[in-house]
């Protein structure tokens, strides 16, 4: 009986010590919150090694069935991914709205996220998000510049999301030709940004 109590006390002590280690080391917050925990801990982590990626990435958007575009990769290197999560027609003729989700990697030593957004801190305490990416659409041999629709902070466990208007921004740009007669368009993104959070 005494032996059993000793074993129970030992197991309880090991459990409590393990819990205290996980709590004080920050692992608990990392497990529960993911990447946002690292991004928001400005006393321990910094994003000073982030940089623009000097390459263009393209994908073909199916206009005949917008749902076919969901989950298509714009970027995927095995560790970082940018993919379509939503696409719909806008209130403007010939214009579509496309939303991307970016996911990256994180651990106690830091995090890395390739996105259309540069996440940074100003004056050591103010979080900012700035769209780094630029996008253009190619339809029937013509190229149109696209405009920013939305950006987010690092709100997801492993990343963020951003969006663009795609297609011509006004009817005159199409020479009167509506996009509902087109089956696809090619979108090209440049100036993606690799955010790298490392320990100070």
Secondary structure, 3 states (H helix, E strand, C coil): CHHHHHHHHHHHHHHHHHHHHHHHHCHHHHHHHCHHHHHHCCCCEECCCCEEECCCEEEEEECCCHHHHCCCEEEECCCCEEEEEEEEECCCCCCEEEEEEEECEEECCEEEEEECEEEEEECCCEEEEEECCEEEEEECCEEEECEEEEECCCCECCEEEEEEEECCCCHHHHCCCCHHHCCEEEEEEECEEEEEEEEC
